């Protein structure tokens, strides 16, 4: 793979070539190596007949591409998304003399390249010769095991391990609950998340369904169940943690296409119960999907990655010019907190970004009533991290004129840009706390013609305790912003013919006591 192209992210993961989508099988092994597998089409720059690509890392930024870990047995089968656990105690019996057994459970999908409708006649035969004993399908849950720590896998002889009459039945996520394995799987078009349990990863019992809750969309995919640390409004870590169910919706997300939603709740080993009926999404823009959490982490660590794209245009994005398509989000660390407006709320923050942090480009402690320009054209990676902090924001009674804050990331010759802005104390919203949502606009960096690649995003995010912050990572064709230290996030792809090299920041007249600061750092390429 050539990681030098102008669209190629330098601190985000992308596959060496061809088409990549969902992260799969995320786990950290007993030597603290992080494993990332992903939906991968080795033959084309578009979605089709997925394999499991594989990469490993010591820090989640510097990746070593590995050989494809799982390949379909024949051309009619695709290996869809799934997850991995370490079977340290050999509960499966597949690892007689080792403590680092690795088990992948994933979807075997019989349909490629023949459209489903033509498959029926040969269907049972093909299934029994390949993945299954021929009972149902076409999407079944299959198991493969690895005796070399997750590099090569052998399909289990008696696949599938879970079967169903449902046509859309996929994305098994396995986690350990006390001494039992729990598996979540989506009955995608029935809007059910099936919850199964097993003592050995092979024989599964259906325990319950979590159904029709929150945003429904048109399909449910990629469930996750995580025990999230809880940090209260005052920043105090609490002993309790919050079971949280995540799922991905596609199509039919609020902004169109794909999005991830989550439900804080309780889990007793067989049933998940949501705390309330509030609909919550993880990310407020259009390029954040199929989020998955790493297995194999200590109890109070929750780390995820997502695929930074949207099925509405995933196979169209213009990076095919460089012979690759598909970017992962930054690795994110999470916890649960509480806010006045929505109650329980997920916090997301880049995981140990210091592994790629470069030199300070600008650091201004007080910005007011002017536009400042920060030139980062000297940064080799073209990738930067920034942080804008506002403190001393007056209460809504005293703010007077609204305060505006606008930023633009631009190429001064082509005038291509992405931008955003925020208004503190907007008059017409005073009864609602006074702030407008953050807006983001990638209209100056479209790069290809696609009606679903919409420009404008609004991230609703009030300020708390008179402070506000906006942090961001800009990385050649992807921007991720984090508001208020991760209370809200927005991830957007953008495409420009020339790199963005200047950041403009304009702030209107500030009321007394309010201060705005900005810090910008270059990021070091993880690929060169
Ligand atoms: C989510 C998804 C999954 C499926 C996979 C196929 O993006 O649709 O439901 O397993 O992609 O690549």
Boltz pocket constraint, residues with backbone or C-beta under 6 A from the ligand:
constraints:
  - pocket:
      binder: B
      contacts: [[A, 21], [A, 22], [A, 39], [A, 50], [A, 79], [A, 80], [A, 81], [A, 82], [A, 107], [A, 170], [A, 171], [A, 220], [A, 221], [A, 222], [A, 289], [A, 290]]
      max_distance: 6.0
